[in-house]
């Protein structure tokens, strides 16, 4: 649904006009920051990493990648 897609863009703090390349770059930066293997606060980072990954998968479908 459109609200799910809009929410995914908001997760990345990106406008709905952002390109797939911009989304990918933001995802890699956030994934690096929140990945459970590298994050400082593992408990909170795992939930955030899961949220980021879910948003990325939603946008992947939206961009038909």
C-alpha positions as CSV (number, residue, x, y, z in Angstrom):
1,X,0.0,0.0,0.0
2,X,1.0,3.6,-0.5
3,X,1.2,4.2,3.3
4,X,3.7,1.3,3.7
5,X,5.8,2.8,0.9
6,X,5.6,6.3,2.4
7,X,6.6,4.9,5.8
8,X,9.6,3.1,4.2
9,X,10.8,6.4,2.7
10,X,10.3,8.0,6.1
11,X,12.4,5.3,7.7
12,X,15.3,6.4,5.6
13,X,14.4,10.1,6.1
14,X,14.2,10.5,2.3
15,X,11.6,12.3,0.2
16,X,9.3,10.1,-1.9
17,X,11.2,11.5,-4.9
18,X,14.4,9.8,-3.9
19,X,16.1,7.5,-6.4
20,X,16.9,3.9,-5.9
21,X,20.6,4.7,-5.8
22,X,20.0,7.3,-3.0
23,X,17.9,4.7,-1.1
24,X,20.7,2.1,-1.5
25,X,23.4,4.4,-0.3
26,X,21.3,5.4,2.8
27,X,20.5,1.8,3.5
28,X,24.2,0.8,3.4
29,X,25.1,3.6,5.8
30,X,22.3,2.8,8.2
31,X,22.9,-1.0,8.0
32,X,26.6,-0.4,8.8
33,X,25.7,1.7,11.8
34,X,23.0,-0.6,13.2
35,X,24.2,-4.1,12.2
36,X,24.2,-6.3,15.4
37,X,27.8,-7.4,14.7
38,X,29.2,-3.9,14.7
39,X,26.8,-1.7,16.8
40,X,27.6,-0.5,20.2
41,X,24.1,-0.9,21.8
42,X,23.2,-4.4,20.5
43,X,19.7,-4.6,22.0
44,X,18.3,-1.5,20.4
45,X,20.4,-1.8,17.2
46,X,18.9,-5.2,16.4
47,X,15.4,-3.8,16.3
48,X,16.5,-0.8,14.3
49,X,18.4,-3.0,11.8
50,X,15.3,-5.2,11.4
51,X,13.2,-2.0,10.8
52,X,15.7,-0.7,8.2
53,X,15.9,-4.0,6.4
54,X,12.1,-4.3,6.2
55,X,11.8,-0.8,4.8
56,X,14.5,-1.6,2.2
57,X,12.7,-4.7,1.1
58,X,9.5,-2.7,0.7
59,X,11.3,-0.1,-1.5
60,X,13.0,-2.9,-3.4
61,X,9.6,-4.1,-4.5
62,X,8.4,-0.5,-5.2
63,X,11.4,0.1,-7.4
64,X,11.0,-3.4,-8.9
65,X,14.5,-4.5,-8.1
